[in-house]
Amino acid sequence: MPTTKKSNKKARLAAPDDGDGAGDGRLLTVALPAGRIRDEAIALFARAGIDLVAADRTHAGRRLVIPVAEAGLRVLIVRDTDVPAYVEGGAADLGIAGRDVLEEQDRDLYEPLDLGIGRCRLVVAEPEDRPVDEGAHIHLRYATKFPEITRRHLQARGTVAEVIKLYGSVEIAPLVGLADRIVDLVSSGETLRQHRLREVETILEVSARLCVGRAPAKLMAERIDELVRKLARVVSAPAR
């Protein structure tokens, strides 16, 4: 049986099959996030010899539940921030979610494999022409979609600040006086430059990870382990 998330989040999943579901022939359900990671994940699965083309945008259309019987999988297309909830709640056996989403929600899931896709950074940024003087003891405000990660980061640095949760674009918050700094995902940094913001520090290097629910990790361990092994081989191999 896998150890708990807190003691070993990346625990090996190959627990013995106890016959309670691993061999019943039902499709493994995978929650995929809509958007860029969906496309990158389908390409990664293809490199591993798993054909999920039926779940790509062209073939799936508006369908959100796509059986892929040939691969032994059923794919759910959900919002990226909802992937952990579907997996923890048992609606999906496993899913693909960014490290940012997993750390923000801190759900009780196993994370057996970093897939190395959807790479970006979670950074602190501020206006180029109004840098924050952290020694001035002023009331600082940070705007972000990731309040829990931001609070933990500030606490670790010993910084006292107000954290403002936003749901849309956060880049304008310093420009209109809502916040002194933002915490947001950055890839190329072009969006920050367009809004005359500069990076102050990186909080997390982010990539998408495979996450697995507690019950499937035990009851369907052999099938999940085999999937993890196939993906791990191509993740560790250079793309051609």
GUDOZA-128839 format. One record per atom (N, C-alpha, C): residue in three letters; x, y, z. Coordinates in steps of 0.001 Angstrom, whole numbers, plus 524288, in hexadecimal, padded with zeros to 5 digits. Example, Ala and Ser with C-alpha at 12.3 -4.5 7.8 and 13.67 -1.06 7.14 Angstrom:
2
ala833867E9C681E78;ala8300C7EE6C81E78;ala833907F31C81E78;ser832327F73681BA8;ser835667FBDC81BE4;ser832648001E81EBE;
***
This chain:
240
met803527FB5480000;met800008000080000;met80373804DA80000;pro8020F808DC7FCD0;pro8054C80D917FCB6;pro805228105F801E8;thr80960812EC8033A;thr8095D8162D807DC;thr8063681B0B806DD;thr8051E81DF480AF9;thr801F9822A280A5A;thr804E4826CA80766;lys801FA82A7A80541;lys8044E82EBC8024A;lys80840831BB80584;lys80709832CF80A60;lys80A698361280D90;lys80FB38337E80E7D;ser80FCB82E4380F08;ser814B682BAB8102E;ser817C982A5880B4C;asn815218293B806F3;asn817E68280280216;asn81442828D97FD86;lys8142682D917FB8C;lys8107A82F087F771;lys8115F82C0B7F273;lys8164A82A817F173;lys817A6827DC7EC9D;lys81825821FB7ED7C;ala8151B81FE37F0FE;ala8158881A667F250;ala814A3816EA7ED96;arg817568125E7ED8E;arg8169280E8C7E96B;arg8110480C887E9BC;leu80E8E80BD27E51E;leu8090580A7F7E508;leu80805804AD7E448;ala80C178019D7E3CA;ala80B4C7FC297E25B;ala809E57F8CA7E717;ala8057D7F9EB7E97E;ala803937F6947EDA6;ala8013A7F1AE7EB40;pro801267ED4B7EE00;pro7FF007E8837EBCE;pro7F9497E92F7EA69;asp7F7C27E6B27E632;asp7F2517E6DC7E48A;asp7EF167E37C7E830;asp7EB3D7E5CF7EACD;asp7E8087E2BE7EE64;asp7E3007E0EB7EBD9;gly7E28D7E1E57E6AD;gly7DE087DFEC7E3E3;gly7D93B7E3447E44E;asp7D9947E7DA7E6B2;asp7D4FC7EB1A7E778;asp7D4867EF697E371;gly7D5C67EE4F7DE91;gly7D4DC7F2487DA9A;gly7D92C7F2B37D6A7;ala7DDFB7F1107D7E8;ala7E2437F1C77D443;ala7E19C7EE787CF73;gly7DEF47EA057CFE1;gly7DE7E7E69D7CB5D;gly7D8F77E6307C95B;asp7D5957E9DE7CA98;asp7D01F7E9547C911;asp7CF187EB3C7C389;gly7D3157ED1E7C0DF;gly7D2737EEA37BB64;gly7D0377F4067BA8C;arg7CEE77F6E97BEB3;arg7CCBE7FC117BDC9;arg7D1087FFC97BC10;leu7CF82803D67B945;leu7D3418079C7B749;leu7D56B80AEC7BBBB;leu7DA7880BD57BB98;leu7DCC380FA17BF2E;leu7DB0D8150D7BD7E;thr7D94D8182E7C129;thr7D77981D6B7BFE3;thr7DBBC8216A7C105;val7DD108247A7BD05;val7E132828647BD5E;val7DED182DCF7BCA1;ala7DFBB831537C04C;ala7DDF3836B97BFCF;ala7E242839F97BD3D;leu7E10E83C227B8B5;leu7E4C083F717B5E8;leu7E2E2845187B61D;pro7E677848BB7B6F3;pro7E4E384E3F7B6E1;pro7E41C850267B155;ala7E034853567B091;ala7DF76855CB7AB78;ala7E3F1859997AA84;gly7E52685A997A58B;gly7E92C85E6D7A454;gly7EE4285BFA7A28E;arg7F27385EF37A328;arg7F78D85D677A112;arg7F987858427A355;ile7F8B7857617A857;ile7FABA852967AABB;ile7F7FD84DD07A879;arg7F31B84E5E7A717;arg7F04484A0A7A48D;arg7F31A8486179F9D;asp7F48E84C1E79C5E;asp7F74384AE87977E;asp7FC988486C79891;glu7FF7984A9579C52;glu804A48487C79D86;glu804388430A79FED;ala800328422C7A315;ala7FF7E83D0B7A586;ala7FE34838EB7A16E;ile7FAD283A3679DC0;ile7F96A83677799AC;ile7FE368350A7966E;ala8017C838EB79552;ala80652837E37926F;ala80A018346B7959C;leu80A598355479AB7;leu80DAF8322579E19;leu80BB782C8779E51;phe8069D82BDF79EEE;phe8045B8269979F03;phe80571823D2799D8;ala80524826A379583;ala80634824457906C;ala80BC98223579026;arg80F898253079244;arg814F68236C79260;arg8158781E78795A7;ala8120481DD679973;ala8121F8193079CC5;ala80F0B814AF79A6A;gly80D098156B795AF;gly80A1E8114479318;gly8046C81101794A6;ile8025A8153B796E5;ile7FCE3815707989B;ile7FA13819787954D;asp7F67B817B979222;asp7F3D981B1B78E5D;asp7EF0881DA9790D3;leu7EF7E822B979202;leu7EB0E825AA79420;leu7E911829B879044;val7E9E2828B878B33;val7E84D82C8E7874C;val7E26A82D9578781;ala7DF65829BE78946;ala7D9BC82A79789B2;ala7D85982ECF78D81;ala7DC048301F79106;ala7DAFD83429794F1;ala7DD23839787936F;asp7DF93839E878EC0;asp7E19183F0F78D56;asp7DD168428F78B88;arg7DE3D8478178ADC;arg7DA1584B54789D2;arg7D72184A27784D0;thr7DA0384876780CF;thr7D7998477E77BC0;thr7D3CA842FD77BF3;his7D55983EB677E72;his7D21783A0777E7F;his7CDE883A2A782C3;ala7CF2883C7978733;ala7CB6A83C7978B8D;ala7C7268408778ADE;gly7C860844CE7881B;gly7C480848FC78790;gly7C2F784B2178CE2;arg7BDE484B4678DF8;arg7BC0284D4D792F7;arg7BB4E8490879718;arg7BC808442B795C7;arg7BBE583FF379998;arg7BFE28409279DF9;leu7BE3183F877A2AD;leu7C1908400B7A73E;leu7C2D383ACA7A9C5;val7C011836B87A81D;val7C117831647A9EA;val7C20682E157A519;ile7C6E382C2B7A484;ile7C8608297A79FB6;ile7CA998241A7A0FC;pro7C7B381FE479FE6;pro7C9EC81AA57A0A6;pro7CE0D8199779C7C;val7D2708177379E1A;val7D682815C779A79;val7D7948101379BC1;ala7D40180CB279A1B;ala7D4148073779BB5;ala7D91A8047A79A17;glu7DB3E805ED79590;glu7DFFA80351793AC;glu7E4888040E79776;ala7E48C8088179A2F;ala7E8B68099F79DF4;ala7E734808117A382;gly7E262806277A42F;gly7E08D804C17A965;gly7DF80809747ACCF;leu7DE6980DF77AA51;leu7DDC5812D47AD35;leu7D89E815837ABE1;arg7D6DF818B07AF89;arg7D29F81C5C7AE98;arg7D4B3821B47B027;val7D4238258F7ACBA;val7D66082AB87ADA7;val7D21282E927AF15;leu7D2F8831857B348;leu7CF92835E07B4B6;leu7D27A83AE67B37B;ile7CFF483E757B0BE;ile7D23D8438E7AFA4;ile7CFE48476E7B380;val7D31F8497B7B706;val7D13484CE67BB2D;val7D4B8851B67BB95;arg7D2EF855777BE85;arg7D62185A137BF81;arg7DAFE858867C287;asp7DF6585B197C16A;asp7E457859827C3D9;asp7E40F8598B7C9C7;thr7E18D85D7E7CC04;thr7E14885DD87D1B5;thr7DD8F859D27D417;asp7DA6E857387D0D3;asp7D6BF853527D2C9;asp7D8EC84DC77D2AA;val7DD5684CFB7D009;val7DF84847B37CF9C;val7E04B845247D4F7;pro7E2D7847BA7D8C6;pro7E39D845217DDD7;pro7DE81843A67E085;ala7DA74846C97DFF1;ala7D570845907E26F;ala7D304840AB7E013;tyr7D34C8400F7DAEB;tyr7D13083B687D85B;tyr7D4238368A7DA21;val7D94A837037DABD;val7DC62832787DC4C;val7DB91831337E20D;glu7DBE18351B7E569;glu7DB1C834217EAF9;glu7D595832307EC10;gly7D1C38342B7E920;gly7CC59832A67E9FE;gly7CAD682D717E7A5;gly7CE6F82AF27E4B7;gly7CD5F825C27E29D;gly7CABC825B67DD54;ala7C9A782A427DB0F;ala7C74A82A617D5DE;ala7CB45828FD7D1AA;ala7D03E829C27D2D1;ala7D4858282A7CF66;ala7D877825207D29E;asp7DAE5821417D030;asp7DED681E247D2EE;asp7E4008210D7D34A;leu7E525823FC7CF3C;leu7E9F5827047CF13;leu7E91882BC37CBA4;gly7ECB582F637CBDD;gly7EC13834297C8CC;gly7F157836B27C7DA;ile7F12D83ACB7C4C7;ile7F5DE83DD67C3A9;ile7F4D4843717C560;ala7F8248455E7C8D5;ala7F77584AA47CAF4;ala7FCBF84D2B7CBC1;gly7FCE88524E7CB61;gly801BA8552A7CC36;gly8034C855227D1EF;arg80861855967D2CD;arg80A51855DC7D828;arg807DF85A6B7DB13;asp806E385EC37D852;asp804808634B7DACC;asp7FF22862067DCFC;val7FBF785F337D9E9;val7F6B185DC37DB9B;val7F6F6859F07E02F;leu7FA6B856117DFC1;leu7FAD38521E7E3E2;leu7FCAB8547D7E901;glu8007B857FA7E8CA;glu8027585A547ED9F;glu7FEA185E4D7EFE4;glu7FBCF860EE7EC8F;glu7F7F2864AF7EE7E;glu7F394861E37F168;gln7F1B585D817EF3F;gln7ED4785AC37F197;gln7EEEC856E47F5D4;asp7F3A9854BD7F55F;asp7F5D1851347F94F;asp7F20584CD57FAB2;arg7F00A84A327F6B5;arg7EC5E845E97F791;arg7EF40840CF7F8BE;asp7EC4B83CF27FA88;asp7EE92837FE7FC36;asp7EF37834607F780;leu7F340835587F45F;leu7F432832687EF9A;leu7F9DA830A77EF6B;tyr7FAD982C8D7EC60;tyr8002782AEA7EB39;tyr801E882D767E623;glu806E682E9C7E5D7;glu809198310D7E120;glu80DC282DCA7DF55;pro80CD48297F7DC88;pro8110A825DF7DB35;pro814AB827AB7D6E3;leu8131E82BA77D3C9;leu8165F82CFD7CF46;leu815B5832B17CDB0;asp81A28835577CD26;asp81A4183A8A7CAC4;asp81AA9839B27C4E2;leu816CF83B827C1F4;leu8169B83A7D7BC58;leu81A0883E2E7B92B;gly81BCC8425F7BB93;gly81F50845F17B8DE;gly81CC68492C7B497;ile8179C849827B487;ile814DA84CAC7B0A5;ile812528515A7B350;gly810AB855317B02E;gly80E33859D37B267;gly811DA85CF37B5D7;arg816C485D347B45D;arg81AA085FC97B7B9;arg819E4865B37B7EA;cys81A48867CF7BC99;cys81A1286D747BD72;cys81C2C86E7D7C2ED;arg81BB0873537C4C4;arg81D90874C27C9F5;arg81957877D47CCD0;leu81914877187D1E0;leu815BB87A5E7D522;leu8194287E6E7D7A9;val81852883687D667;val81BFE887817D7FF;val8193E88BEA7DAE2;val81C6288EE17DDB7;val81AB8893E07DFED;val81C768981C7DC21;ala818F989BC77DAEC;ala81A4D8A0107D760;ala818298A52B7D97C;glu81A928A9727D7DA;glu819068AEA57D99F;glu819D88B28E7D533;pro817908B7387D58B;pro818528BB327D174;pro81E0C8BCBE7D0F8;glu81FDA8BD577CC2A;glu825438BEEB7CB3D;glu826768C4327CDB8;asp822A78C7CD7CD8B;asp823A98CD227CF74;asp822158CDF27D525;arg820228C9D07D7C3;arg81EAC8CA447DD4B;arg8206A8C56E7E045;pro825788C4747E08A;pro827508BFD97E372;pro8260E8C05D7E93B;val824CE8BBF77EB9B;val8235F8BBE97F120;val828468BC1E7F485;asp8282A8BF8C7F864;asp82C508BFBB7FC57;asp82A7B8BC7A800FA;glu82C668B79B8013F;glu82A868B40E80550;glu82C448B5C480AC6;gly830168B93080B0F;gly831DC8BB0881025;gly82EF88BFCA81219;ala82B3C8C1B380EFE;ala828798C67B81077;ala823F48C57B81436;his822B28C08281535;his81E848BF10818DB;his819428C1758174E;ile8183B8C18D8123A;ile813238C35F8106C;ile80F6E8BEBA81000;his80A628BFE680F8C;his806718BBC880EF4;his806938B9E280949;leu8089B8B52380874;leu809108B30680328;leu8044D8AFC2801C3;arg802F88AFFB7FCC6;arg7FEA78ACC67FACE;arg800868A9B47F610;tyr7FF668A4997F61D;tyr800C18A10A7F1D6;tyr7FBB989F0C7EF61;ala7FB2289FAB7EA40;ala7F69189DA57E77A;ala7F820898A37E4A8;thr7F4BD894AE7E4E3;thr7F62988FA17E29F;thr7F17788C0B7E20B;lys7F2138882A7DEB0;lys7EE51883DE7DE59;lys7EFDB87F6F7E200;phe7F454880007E48E;phe7F67E87BD57E7D1;phe7F76687DCF7ED63;pro7F33C87EDD7F043;pro7F3E7881387F573;pro7F6A287DB57F965;glu7F5B6878937F92C;glu7F81A875227FD12;glu7FDFC874B77FC38;ile7FF9D874017F753;ile80536873D37F633;ile807B9878FF7F7A9;thr8051587D497F66C;thr80737882767F795;thr807D0883447FD71;arg803E7881C280078;arg8043C882638062C;arg808B587F228086B;arg8094287A558068D;arg80D868770880881;arg812D58795F80717;his8133F87B8280268;his8182187DE6800B6;his8196E882AD80413;leu8159B885FC804F7;leu8168188AA580826;leu817E18893580DC1;gln8152D8855080FC7;gln816428839D81526;gln81BD78819381597;ala81D8C87E8F811B0;ala822D587C65811D0;ala826F5880B3811A0;arg825A78851180F0E;arg829588896880EA3;arg828CF88D3C81331;gly824E588C7181671;gly824088900081AC9;gly821AD8952E8191C;thr81EE989524814B5;thr81C91899EA812A8;thr816D189A2D81428;val8153989E8D8166C;val80FB989F61817C5;val80D2E8A27D81363;ala809208A043810FE;ala806848A2E380C9E;ala800F28A0E180C21;glu7FDA98A3F9809B2;glu7F8528A2728087E;glu7F84E89F9980341;val7F58B89B4280303;val7F52C8983A7FE2E;val7EFA6898CB7FC03;ile7EF4B89AA57F72E;ile7EA4289B957F4A4;ile7E96E897647F07D;lys7E5448944D7F116;lys7E412890227ED5D;lys7E132892697E8AD;leu7E34F8917F7E400;leu7E0C4893037DF23;leu7DFD488E2A7DBD3;tyr7DC2288E887D83C;tyr7DACA88A127D4EC;tyr7DC3B88AEF7CF37;gly7DCF088FD57CDB0;gly7DE5A891147C84E;gly7E3EF892E47C7EC;ser7E509895F87C3F2;ser7EA55897F77C326;ser7EBF789B4E7C7C7;val7F08F89A217C9D8;val7F25F89CFF7CE74;val7F63B8A14D7CD0A;glu7F7E98A1817C820;glu7FC098A5357C6AA;glu7FA728AAE67C76C;ile7F5578ABF37C710;ile7F3AE8B16D7C77C;ile7F34E8B3457CD28;ala7F3678AF9E7D0DF;ala7F2918B11E7D656;ala7F66A8B5487D838;pro7FB8C8B4DD7D71E;pro7FF138B9087D8D1;pro7FE628BE167D5B6;leu7FC7C8BD997D0F1;leu7FBFD8C2307CD94;leu7F7948C5C47CF4C;val7F3AA8C3917D1EA;val7EF268C6AF7D38A;val7EEFD8C7707D974;gly7F32E8C5DC7DC23;gly7F3848C6DF7E1BC;gly7F1118C2D77E540;leu7EF7B8BE637E31A;leu7ED218BA5A7E66B;leu7F1448B77B7E99C;ala7F5EC8B6E07E760;ala7FA008B3E47EA0A;ala7FF598B63B7E8DA;asp803118B5027EC37;asp808798B6B27EB5D;asp80B718B2CA7E801;arg80A168ADDC7E8A4;arg80CA48A9AE7E5C3;arg8089E8A59F7E41D;ile80A2C8A24D7E07F;ile806E489DE97DEFB;ile80A0A898E27DF76;val8074B8948F7DFEF;val8099B88F587DF78;val8069E88CA17DB20;asp8096E88B317D6F8;asp806BE889137D26A;asp80A548856B7CF60;leu807F28825F7CBE8;leu80AE187EDA7C886;leu80D47881DA7C3FE;val8120E880827C2B3;val814E6883157BE7C;val8177D87EE57BB25;ser8171D87F987B60B;ser819D987C197B27E;ser81E5A87F077AFF0;ser81D218822A7AC16;ser8213C885437A984;ser8224588A6D7AC4D;gly81E7C88C467AF55;gly81EF6891547B1EF;gly81CEF895D97AEB9;glu81AEB894C47AA0D;glu8192B898EF7A695;glu8148889BF37A8E6;thr810E48992D7AB6D;thr80C6089BDC7ADB8;thr80E1C89FB27B1EE;leu811EF89E267B515;leu813F48A1C57B90B;leu816558A6937B674;arg8196C8A5C07B26E;arg81BEE8AA2C7AFC7;arg817E88ADE17AD6B;gln813C18ABC27AB41;gln80FB68AF0C7A8EE;gln80D0F8B2767AD00;his80CE98B0AA7B1CB;his80A7C8B3AC7B608;his80E8A8B6737B96B;arg813568B6B77B780;arg817948B9767BA24;arg8186A8B7707BFB7;leu818608B2407C018;leu819718AF9F7C508;leu81E9C8ACB07C4A0;arg821458AC247C8F7;arg826308A9437C907;arg825EC8A4E37CD0B;glu828918A0927CBDF;glu828CA89C3C7CF8B;glu82C4689D9A7D42B;val82A6989C3E7D8CE;val82D6B89D1B7DD90;val83007898077DF50;glu82D0B893CD7DF52;glu82F2588EBC7E0D0;glu82B8688A6D7DEDA;thr82DAC885B47DE67;thr82AA9881207DCE1;thr8293087E067E1BE;ile8243287CC77E22F;ile82259879A27E692;ile8229A873D17E541;leu820AE872657E090;leu8207E86CED7DEF8;leu821F186C5D7D93C;glu824D1868417D801;glu8253E8666F7D2A2;glu820AE862AD7D1D0;val81D81863AD7CDE3;val81899860D47CD41;val818C585D607C86D;ser816B4858A77C8EC;ser815AA855377C483;ser81105851CE7C604;ala80ED284F137C237;ala80A4084BD07C33A;ala80BE18468C7C570;arg808C08448D7C903;arg809E583FA37CBA0;arg8054A83BE97CB55;leu80683836ED7CB6D;leu80271832FE7CBD9;leu800E48329B7D194;cys7FBDD832D27D2A7;cys7F9FC8323E7D805;cys7F61782DBC7D834;val7F62682AE67DC85;val7F31B826167DD09;val7F01E8262D7E224;gly7EB368246B7E1F3;gly7E80B8241E7E6AD;gly7E9B981FAD7EA38;arg7E86E820107EF2F;arg7EA1B81C257F304;arg7E7D2816C17F1DF;ala7E2BD816767F0CE;ala7E054811527EFE0;ala7E25680EBF7EAE1;pro7E2758117D7E66C;pro7E49B80EFE7E1B7;pro7EA4C80D5D7E255;ala7ED508105D7E555;ala7F2D380F027E624;ala7F361809A47E896;lys7EF71807FF7EB85;lys7EF90802C47EDE5;lys7ECB67FEC47EA7F;leu7E7F7800177E8EE;leu7E4A27FC3A7E661;leu7E60E7FB4B7E0AB;met7E8717FF1F7DE2C;met7E9D47FE8C7D8A9;met7EFAD7FF6D7D7EB;ala7F2B17FDCA7DBCA;ala7F8447FEFF7DBEC;ala7FB317FCEC7D72F;glu7FA1A7F8227D595;glu7FD167F5D87D144;glu7FC4E7F8E97CC3D;arg7F76C7FA447CB17;arg7F64D7FD237C642;arg7F88D802A87C676;ile7F81A8052F7CAF6;ile7FA3780A757CB76;ile8002780A577CB3B;asp802858068A7CDCD;asp808368061C7CDA6;asp80A2E805497C817;glu80767802167C51C;glu8090A801237BFBC;glu808B9806247BC81;leu804968092F7BD5F;leu8041480E307BAAD;leu8087F811E37BC45;val809A7812187C153;val80DDF815747C338;val81310813CF7C0C5;arg8140F80EB87C06C;arg818F680CDC7BE24;arg8197580E817B86C;lys8153E80DF47B57A;lys8155E80F7C7AFF8;lys816828154A7AF5A;leu813E1818767B288;leu814B481E1B7B230;leu81A2681F9D7B420;ala81BEE81D0A7B83C;ala8211281E537BA6C;ala8256681D6A7B676;arg824CF819587B33B;arg828D0818307AF47;arg8296181C9E7AB65;val824FA81EE97A9BB;val825568230E7A5D2;val82693828577A846;val82510829097AD3B;val8266982DE37AFEF;val82C4B82E497B095;ser82ECC829F27B1C3;ser83469829FE7B2AA;ser83795829D07ADA1;ala834F08287F7A93E;ala837B4828257A43C;ala8373082D477A141;pro83B3682EFF79E74;pro83AC8833D379B63;pro836DE8332B796F1;ala833CA8375079610;ala8300383736791C3;ala832D98374678C95;arg830A78345C788CA;arg8331D8342878396;arg8302F837A177FD1;
***
